[in-house]
Amino acid sequence: MLVLEKNSLTEEIEQLVNLHGTSRSSLLPILQDIQRKYKHISDFAQQEVARFLDIHPVEVYSLVTFYSFLNTQAKGRNIIRLCKTISCEMQNKESVSNAIERELGISFGETTKDKKVSLEYVSCLGLCDQGPALLVNEKVFPKMTAEKAVQILSELK
């Protein structure tokens, strides 16, 4: 008989399953909790969640890759997301993105070498009347300008 040792991540996932339940509707809250703590959801974590919820691992992977706020790869300690909708585009999103890239020395889709900041575009932040909208970790910044963006970045450093 093969006995598998539980590692700490497996134990954490088991606790999350106990907290959220084993139904399909528990999948997203479990993944969000893993993402919040580890900044990504590893292949191993996806396999373990699938095992505990008795679903196919591809279902977990599909959800992780569908939502832009869930990641399969580790990101920086701070994640800066800029809305890329047409309404934000029309409100000078490009000057904001250029200022952020210039200030950090990286492009959107990249992470700084010190793993301090990751830049991402998001499809919509739901603030079309207050664009361009920026999300830094979980804090929203509406009506963003290049100057405001540089100020926010200096506060992160």
Residue frames as a rotation matrix with the C-alpha (Angstrom) as fourth column:
MET 1
0.582 0.813 0.000 0.00
0.813 -0.582 0.000 0.00
0.000 0.000 -1.000 0.00
LEU 2
-0.382 -0.690 0.614 1.37
0.693 -0.654 -0.304 3.40
0.612 0.310 0.728 -1.04
VAL 3
0.423 0.453 -0.785 1.19
0.859 -0.477 0.188 6.08
-0.289 -0.753 -0.590 1.64
LEU 4
0.024 -0.360 0.932 1.51
0.614 -0.730 -0.298 9.69
0.789 0.580 0.204 0.51
GLU 5
-0.450 -0.219 -0.866 2.78
0.839 -0.436 -0.326 12.28
-0.306 -0.873 0.380 2.94
LYS 6
0.694 0.673 0.256 0.82
0.712 -0.693 -0.112 15.49
0.102 0.260 -0.960 3.08
ASN 7
-0.553 -0.818 0.158 2.83
0.771 -0.574 -0.276 18.59
0.317 -0.031 0.948 2.44
SER 8
-0.672 0.261 -0.693 1.92
0.394 -0.667 -0.633 21.98
-0.627 -0.698 0.345 3.84
LEU 9
-0.808 0.401 -0.432 0.23
-0.587 -0.614 0.528 23.17
-0.054 0.680 0.731 0.62
THR 10
-0.573 0.608 -0.549 -1.92
0.137 0.732 0.668 20.04
0.808 0.308 -0.503 0.53
GLU 11
-0.508 0.355 -0.785 -2.91
0.860 0.169 -0.481 20.67
-0.038 -0.920 -0.391 4.14
GLU 12
-0.790 0.202 -0.578 -3.76
-0.084 -0.971 -0.225 24.30
-0.607 -0.130 0.784 3.38
ILE 13
-0.734 0.537 -0.416 -5.90
-0.522 -0.055 0.851 23.28
0.434 0.842 0.320 0.41
GLU 14
-0.511 0.546 -0.664 -7.66
0.587 0.786 0.195 20.71
0.628 -0.290 -0.722 2.56
GLN 15
-0.606 0.257 -0.753 -8.43
0.612 -0.454 -0.648 23.46
-0.508 -0.853 0.119 5.10
LEU 16
-0.818 0.300 -0.491 -9.76
-0.482 -0.823 0.299 25.71
-0.314 0.482 0.818 2.32
VAL 17
-0.630 0.605 -0.487 -11.98
-0.117 0.546 0.830 22.89
0.768 0.579 -0.273 1.08
ASN 18
-0.481 0.441 -0.757 -13.26
0.858 0.412 -0.306 22.39
0.178 -0.797 -0.577 4.62
LEU 19
-0.700 0.159 -0.696 -13.93
0.210 -0.886 -0.414 26.13
-0.682 -0.436 0.587 4.85
HIS 20
-0.623 0.383 -0.682 -15.57
-0.717 -0.628 0.302 26.62
-0.313 0.677 0.666 1.45
GLY 21
0.360 0.777 0.516 -17.05
-0.455 0.629 -0.630 23.19
-0.814 -0.008 0.580 0.78
THR 22
-0.552 -0.590 0.590 -16.71
0.105 0.653 0.750 20.62
-0.828 0.476 -0.298 -1.97
SER 23
0.509 0.787 0.349 -19.30
0.508 0.053 -0.860 21.89
-0.695 0.615 -0.372 -4.44
ARG 24
0.055 -0.446 0.893 -18.37
0.981 -0.142 -0.131 23.36
0.185 0.884 0.430 -7.81
SER 25
0.729 0.297 0.617 -19.27
0.248 -0.954 0.166 26.80
0.638 0.032 -0.769 -6.50
SER 26
0.868 -0.466 -0.169 -16.41
0.119 -0.136 0.984 26.45
-0.482 -0.874 -0.062 -3.99
LEU 27
0.401 -0.768 0.499 -13.77
0.915 0.359 -0.184 26.24
-0.038 0.530 0.847 -6.72
LEU 28
0.305 -0.285 0.909 -13.36
0.382 -0.837 -0.391 29.98
0.873 0.466 -0.146 -7.33
PRO 29
0.830 -0.022 0.557 -13.16
-0.461 -0.587 0.665 31.02
0.313 -0.809 -0.498 -3.63
ILE 30
0.785 -0.592 0.184 -10.58
0.336 0.656 0.676 28.29
-0.521 -0.468 0.714 -3.00
LEU 31
0.251 -0.702 0.667 -8.48
0.939 0.011 -0.342 29.44
0.233 0.712 0.662 -5.95
GLN 32
0.544 -0.010 0.839 -8.79
0.027 -0.999 -0.030 33.08
0.839 0.039 -0.543 -4.90
ASP 33
0.942 -0.197 0.271 -7.48
-0.291 -0.081 0.953 32.21
-0.166 -0.977 -0.134 -1.43
ILE 34
0.493 -0.802 0.338 -4.52
0.740 0.591 0.322 30.34
-0.458 0.091 0.884 -2.90
GLN 35
0.273 -0.339 0.900 -3.82
0.732 -0.534 -0.423 33.23
0.624 0.775 0.102 -5.29
ARG 36
0.830 0.122 0.544 -4.00
-0.182 -0.863 0.471 35.77
0.527 -0.490 -0.694 -2.46
LYS 37
0.843 -0.496 0.209 -1.40
-0.126 0.195 0.973 33.92
-0.524 -0.846 0.102 -0.40
TYR 38
0.174 -0.827 0.534 1.01
0.546 0.532 0.647 32.64
-0.820 0.179 0.544 -3.06
LYS 39
-0.070 -0.113 -0.991 0.47
-0.505 -0.853 0.133 35.23
-0.860 0.510 0.003 -5.86
HIS 40
-0.370 0.073 -0.926 -0.16
-0.877 0.303 0.374 32.35
0.308 0.950 -0.048 -8.26
ILE 41
0.540 0.555 0.632 -1.73
-0.665 0.742 -0.083 28.89
-0.515 -0.376 0.770 -8.45
SER 42
-0.485 -0.868 -0.107 0.88
-0.786 0.378 0.489 26.25
-0.384 0.321 -0.866 -9.19
ASP 43
-0.238 0.325 -0.915 0.25
-0.639 0.657 0.400 23.10
0.731 0.680 0.052 -11.22
PHE 44
-0.828 -0.122 -0.547 0.52
0.270 0.768 -0.581 21.09
0.491 -0.629 -0.603 -8.00
ALA 45
-0.825 0.558 -0.086 -2.08
-0.196 -0.427 -0.883 23.30
-0.529 -0.712 0.462 -6.27
GLN 46
-0.247 0.749 -0.615 -4.43
-0.968 -0.159 0.195 22.89
0.048 0.644 0.764 -9.24
GLN 47
-0.427 0.017 -0.904 -4.04
-0.238 0.963 0.130 19.11
0.872 0.271 -0.407 -9.11
GLU 48
-0.937 0.024 -0.347 -4.72
0.333 0.355 -0.874 19.04
0.102 -0.935 -0.341 -5.38
VAL 49
-0.614 0.772 -0.162 -7.81
-0.608 -0.594 -0.527 21.26
-0.503 -0.225 0.835 -5.65
ALA 50
-0.170 0.534 -0.828 -9.15
-0.854 0.340 0.394 19.01
0.492 0.774 0.398 -8.40
ARG 51
-0.647 -0.151 -0.747 -8.50
0.101 0.954 -0.281 15.95
0.756 -0.257 -0.602 -6.26
PHE 52
-0.948 0.264 -0.181 -10.24
0.163 -0.089 -0.983 17.38
-0.275 -0.960 0.042 -3.20
LEU 53
-0.363 0.857 -0.366 -13.25
-0.717 -0.508 -0.477 18.59
-0.595 0.089 0.799 -5.22
ASP 54
-0.305 0.169 0.937 -13.37
0.310 0.948 -0.070 15.36
-0.901 0.269 -0.341 -7.26
ILE 55
0.833 0.455 -0.314 -13.27
-0.136 -0.382 -0.914 17.18
-0.536 0.804 -0.257 -10.59
HIS 56
0.604 -0.627 0.492 -10.96
0.794 0.420 -0.440 16.89
0.070 0.656 0.751 -13.57
PRO 57
-0.096 -0.748 -0.657 -7.78
0.683 -0.530 0.503 19.00
-0.724 -0.400 0.562 -13.31
VAL 58
-0.711 -0.156 0.686 -8.55
0.670 -0.445 0.594 20.59
0.213 0.882 0.421 -16.68
GLU 59
0.397 0.900 0.179 -11.63
0.716 -0.425 0.553 22.20
0.574 -0.091 -0.814 -15.10
VAL 60
0.578 -0.291 -0.763 -9.42
0.589 -0.499 0.636 23.88
-0.565 -0.817 -0.117 -12.52
TYR 61
-0.526 -0.845 0.100 -6.88
0.638 -0.313 0.704 24.93
-0.563 0.434 0.703 -15.15
SER 62
-0.281 0.506 0.816 -9.67
0.820 -0.316 0.478 26.33
0.499 0.803 -0.326 -17.34
LEU 63
0.775 0.602 -0.193 -10.88
0.601 -0.607 0.520 28.56
0.195 -0.519 -0.832 -14.53
VAL 64
0.281 -0.761 -0.585 -7.37
0.539 -0.380 0.752 29.69
-0.794 -0.526 0.303 -13.58
THR 65
-0.704 -0.633 0.322 -6.53
0.597 -0.283 0.750 30.66
-0.383 0.721 0.577 -17.15
PHE 66
0.014 0.796 0.606 -9.93
0.891 -0.285 0.354 32.26
0.454 0.535 -0.713 -17.84
TYR 67
0.891 0.392 -0.231 -9.80
0.453 -0.733 0.508 34.87
0.030 -0.557 -0.830 -15.07
SER 68
0.371 -0.782 0.501 -7.15
0.175 -0.471 -0.865 37.56
0.912 0.408 -0.038 -15.42
PHE 69
0.379 -0.205 0.902 -6.89
-0.828 -0.511 0.231 37.88
0.413 -0.835 -0.364 -11.64
LEU 70
0.779 -0.207 0.592 -5.69
-0.175 0.835 0.522 34.28
-0.602 -0.510 0.615 -11.29
ASN 71
0.388 -0.744 -0.544 -2.20
-0.909 -0.212 -0.359 33.31
0.151 0.634 -0.758 -12.43
THR 72
0.970 -0.135 -0.202 -0.31
0.134 0.991 -0.020 30.11
0.203 -0.007 0.979 -13.13
GLN 73
0.052 -0.998 0.022 3.06
0.700 0.021 -0.713 31.84
0.712 0.052 0.700 -12.75
ALA 74
0.088 -0.101 -0.991 4.39
0.920 -0.373 0.119 33.83
-0.382 -0.922 0.060 -9.81
LYS 75
0.498 0.127 0.858 3.99
0.509 -0.844 -0.170 37.58
0.702 0.521 -0.485 -10.10
GLY 76
-0.555 -0.707 0.438 5.57
0.125 -0.591 -0.797 40.50
0.822 -0.388 0.416 -8.31
ARG 77
-0.757 0.240 -0.608 4.64
0.636 0.054 -0.770 41.50
-0.152 -0.969 -0.194 -4.77
ASN 78
-0.260 0.666 -0.699 2.62
-0.152 -0.743 -0.651 44.36
-0.954 -0.063 0.295 -6.28
ILE 79
-0.510 0.188 0.839 0.44
0.820 0.402 0.408 43.86
-0.261 0.896 -0.359 -9.31
ILE 80
-0.494 0.311 -0.812 -0.52
-0.267 -0.943 -0.198 46.92
-0.827 0.118 0.549 -11.30
ARG 81
-0.405 0.472 0.783 -3.43
0.837 0.535 0.110 46.43
-0.367 0.700 -0.612 -13.68
LEU 82
-0.722 0.157 -0.674 -4.51
-0.306 -0.946 0.107 49.01
-0.621 0.284 0.731 -16.23
CYS 83
0.206 0.903 0.377 -7.89
0.215 0.334 -0.918 48.85
-0.955 0.270 -0.125 -17.92
LYS 84
-0.823 -0.567 -0.031 -7.65
0.056 -0.135 0.989 48.50
-0.565 0.812 0.143 -21.69
THR 85
0.050 0.915 0.401 -11.25
0.803 0.202 -0.561 49.10
-0.594 0.350 -0.724 -22.74
ILE 86
-0.176 -0.049 0.983 -12.11
0.861 -0.491 0.130 51.51
0.477 0.870 0.128 -25.52
SER 87
0.818 0.524 0.239 -13.48
0.341 -0.775 0.531 54.01
0.463 -0.353 -0.813 -23.02
CYS 88
0.652 -0.671 -0.354 -10.17
0.291 -0.209 0.933 54.09
-0.700 -0.712 0.059 -21.11
GLU 89
-0.194 -0.703 0.684 -8.33
0.936 0.077 0.345 54.23
-0.295 0.707 0.643 -24.42
MET 90
0.205 0.388 0.898 -10.31
0.699 -0.701 0.143 57.31
0.685 0.599 -0.415 -25.37
GLN 91
0.978 0.169 0.122 -9.44
0.026 -0.681 0.732 58.91
0.207 -0.713 -0.670 -22.02
ASN 92
0.468 -0.878 0.102 -5.67
-0.708 -0.441 -0.551 58.81
0.529 0.186 -0.828 -22.63
LYS 93
0.949 -0.107 0.297 -4.77
-0.098 0.795 0.599 55.36
-0.300 -0.597 0.744 -21.30
GLU 94
0.690 -0.708 0.150 -1.73
0.550 0.378 -0.745 55.30
0.471 0.597 0.650 -23.55
SER 95
0.181 -0.647 0.741 0.00
-0.382 -0.740 -0.553 58.21
0.906 -0.183 -0.381 -21.76
VAL 96
0.579 0.081 0.811 -0.58
-0.810 0.169 0.561 56.40
-0.092 -0.982 0.164 -18.43
SER 97
0.946 -0.217 0.242 0.80
0.217 0.976 0.026 53.09
-0.242 0.028 0.970 -19.71
ASN 98
0.507 -0.801 0.317 3.82
0.328 -0.160 -0.931 54.82
0.797 0.576 0.182 -21.30
ALA 99
0.246 -0.390 0.887 4.62
-0.737 -0.670 -0.090 56.64
0.630 -0.632 -0.452 -18.04
ILE 100
0.759 0.085 0.646 4.36
-0.551 0.613 0.567 53.43
-0.348 -0.786 0.512 -15.99
GLU 101
0.878 -0.447 0.173 6.55
0.476 0.770 -0.426 51.46
0.057 0.456 0.888 -18.40
ARG 102
0.358 -0.762 0.539 9.12
0.022 -0.571 -0.821 54.27
0.933 0.306 -0.188 -18.54
GLU 103
0.372 -0.156 0.915 9.21
-0.862 -0.423 0.278 54.61
0.344 -0.892 -0.292 -14.74
LEU 104
0.689 -0.014 0.725 9.59
-0.448 0.778 0.441 50.85
-0.570 -0.628 0.529 -14.09
GLY 105
-0.283 -0.845 -0.454 11.73
-0.902 0.073 0.426 49.98
-0.327 0.530 -0.782 -17.10
ILE 106
-0.824 0.110 0.556 9.46
0.203 0.973 0.109 47.08
-0.529 0.203 -0.824 -18.07
SER 107
-0.749 0.621 -0.231 6.53
-0.486 -0.277 0.829 46.55
0.451 0.733 0.509 -20.42
PHE 108
0.098 0.860 0.501 3.02
-0.964 0.207 -0.168 45.38
-0.249 -0.466 0.849 -19.62
GLY 109
0.855 0.200 -0.478 3.04
-0.311 0.936 -0.164 41.61
0.415 0.289 0.863 -19.21
GLU 110
0.009 -0.941 -0.338 6.41
0.200 0.333 -0.922 41.71
0.980 -0.059 0.191 -17.42
THR 111
0.922 0.132 -0.364 7.70
0.371 -0.037 0.928 41.72
0.109 -0.990 -0.084 -13.84
THR 112
0.618 -0.744 0.255 10.59
-0.718 -0.666 -0.203 43.79
0.321 -0.058 -0.945 -12.50
LYS 113
-0.003 -0.738 -0.675 13.83
-0.183 0.664 -0.725 41.90
0.983 0.122 -0.137 -11.88
ASP 114
-0.856 -0.337 0.391 13.49
-0.405 -0.032 -0.914 42.46
0.321 -0.941 -0.109 -8.12
LYS 115
-0.594 0.706 -0.387 10.00
0.582 0.708 0.399 40.84
0.556 0.012 -0.831 -8.26
LYS 116
-0.860 0.242 -0.450 8.52
0.237 -0.590 -0.772 43.96
-0.452 -0.770 0.450 -6.71
VAL 117
-0.134 0.814 -0.565 6.04
-0.534 -0.539 -0.651 44.88
-0.835 0.214 0.507 -9.49
SER 118
-0.665 0.079 0.743 4.17
0.615 0.622 0.485 43.09
-0.423 0.779 -0.462 -12.27
LEU 119
-0.596 0.470 -0.651 2.30
-0.580 -0.813 -0.056 45.00
-0.555 0.344 0.757 -14.97
GLU 120
-0.711 0.446 0.544 -0.87
0.613 0.772 0.167 43.66
-0.345 0.452 -0.822 -16.58
TYR 121
-0.770 0.633 -0.072 -3.67
-0.575 -0.641 0.509 44.90
0.276 0.434 0.858 -18.77
VAL 122
-0.698 0.659 0.281 -7.20
0.320 0.637 -0.701 43.90
-0.641 -0.400 -0.656 -17.81
SER 123
-0.621 0.507 0.598 -10.21
0.715 0.054 0.697 43.82
0.321 0.860 -0.396 -20.06
CYS 124
0.039 0.674 0.738 -12.38
0.006 -0.738 0.674 45.95
0.999 -0.022 -0.032 -17.77
LEU 125
-0.898 -0.297 -0.324 -12.38
0.331 0.026 -0.943 47.29
0.289 -0.954 0.075 -14.24
GLY 126
-0.060 0.986 -0.153 -15.99
0.969 0.095 0.230 48.44
0.241 -0.134 -0.961 -14.45
LEU 127
0.043 0.007 -0.999 -15.11
0.542 -0.840 0.017 52.13
-0.839 -0.542 -0.040 -14.21
CYS 128
-0.148 -0.112 0.983 -15.78
0.988 -0.052 0.143 53.22
0.035 0.992 0.118 -17.77
ASP 129
0.724 0.483 0.493 -17.04
0.473 -0.867 0.154 56.64
0.502 0.122 -0.856 -16.65
GLN 130
0.908 -0.419 0.016 -13.88
-0.267 -0.548 0.793 57.21
-0.324 -0.724 -0.609 -14.57
GLY 131
0.652 -0.665 0.365 -11.14
0.739 0.666 -0.107 56.07
-0.172 0.339 0.925 -16.89
PRO 132
0.065 -0.334 -0.940 -8.44
-0.296 0.893 -0.338 55.43
0.953 0.301 -0.041 -17.36
ALA 133
0.789 0.311 0.530 -8.70
-0.597 0.186 0.780 53.16
0.144 -0.932 0.332 -14.34
LEU 134
-0.217 -0.917 -0.334 -5.77
-0.493 0.399 -0.773 51.58
0.842 -0.003 -0.539 -12.54
LEU 135
0.912 0.407 0.054 -5.80
-0.269 0.493 0.827 48.80
0.310 -0.769 0.559 -9.97
VAL 136
-0.211 -0.976 0.059 -2.80
-0.621 0.088 -0.778 48.42
0.754 -0.201 -0.625 -7.68
ASN 137
-0.998 -0.037 -0.049 -3.15
0.003 0.772 -0.635 45.13
0.061 -0.634 -0.771 -5.82
GLU 138
-0.372 0.926 -0.065 -6.72
0.923 0.377 0.076 45.61
0.094 -0.032 -0.995 -4.56
LYS 139
-0.135 0.274 -0.952 -6.90
0.403 -0.863 -0.305 49.42
-0.905 -0.425 0.006 -4.54
VAL 140
0.257 0.368 0.894 -8.64
0.966 -0.074 -0.247 51.23
-0.025 0.927 -0.375 -7.39
PHE 141
-0.460 -0.392 -0.797 -7.40
0.288 -0.915 0.283 54.52
-0.840 -0.099 0.533 -8.82
PRO 142
0.411 0.685 0.602 -9.91
0.834 -0.016 -0.551 56.18
-0.368 0.729 -0.578 -11.17
LYS 143
0.992 0.077 0.100 -9.28
0.116 -0.864 -0.489 59.07
0.049 0.497 -0.866 -13.59
MET 144
0.418 -0.908 -0.021 -5.61
0.600 0.259 0.757 58.18
-0.682 -0.329 0.653 -13.82
THR 145
0.929 -0.309 -0.204 -3.05
-0.365 -0.671 -0.645 60.52
0.062 0.673 -0.737 -15.36
ALA 146
0.435 -0.856 -0.279 0.61
0.313 0.435 -0.844 59.91
0.844 0.280 0.457 -16.16
GLU 147
-0.290 -0.558 0.778 1.61
-0.500 -0.604 -0.620 62.17
0.816 -0.569 -0.104 -13.26
LYS 148
0.399 0.522 0.754 -0.64
-0.917 0.206 0.343 60.36
0.023 -0.828 0.561 -10.77
ALA 149
0.944 -0.058 -0.325 0.69
-0.004 0.982 -0.189 57.00
0.330 0.179 0.927 -11.96
VAL 150
0.026 -1.000 0.013 4.30
0.131 -0.010 -0.991 58.06
0.991 0.028 0.130 -11.40
GLN 151
-0.218 -0.038 0.975 3.37
-0.847 -0.489 -0.209 59.28
0.485 -0.872 0.074 -7.91
ILE 152
0.786 0.549 0.286 1.72
-0.619 0.705 0.347 55.94
-0.011 -0.449 0.893 -7.07
LEU 153
0.710 -0.580 -0.399 4.82
0.267 0.747 -0.610 54.09
0.652 0.326 0.685 -8.28
SER 154
-0.248 -0.838 0.486 7.09
-0.264 -0.424 -0.866 56.22
0.932 -0.343 -0.116 -6.13
GLU 155
0.130 0.385 0.914 4.96
-0.983 -0.069 0.168 55.31
0.127 -0.920 0.370 -3.11
LEU 156
0.962 0.206 -0.179 5.39
-0.204 0.979 0.026 51.59
0.181 0.011 0.983 -3.93
LYS 157
0.245 -0.953 -0.180 9.17
0.170 0.225 -0.959 51.92
0.955 0.204 0.217 -3.93
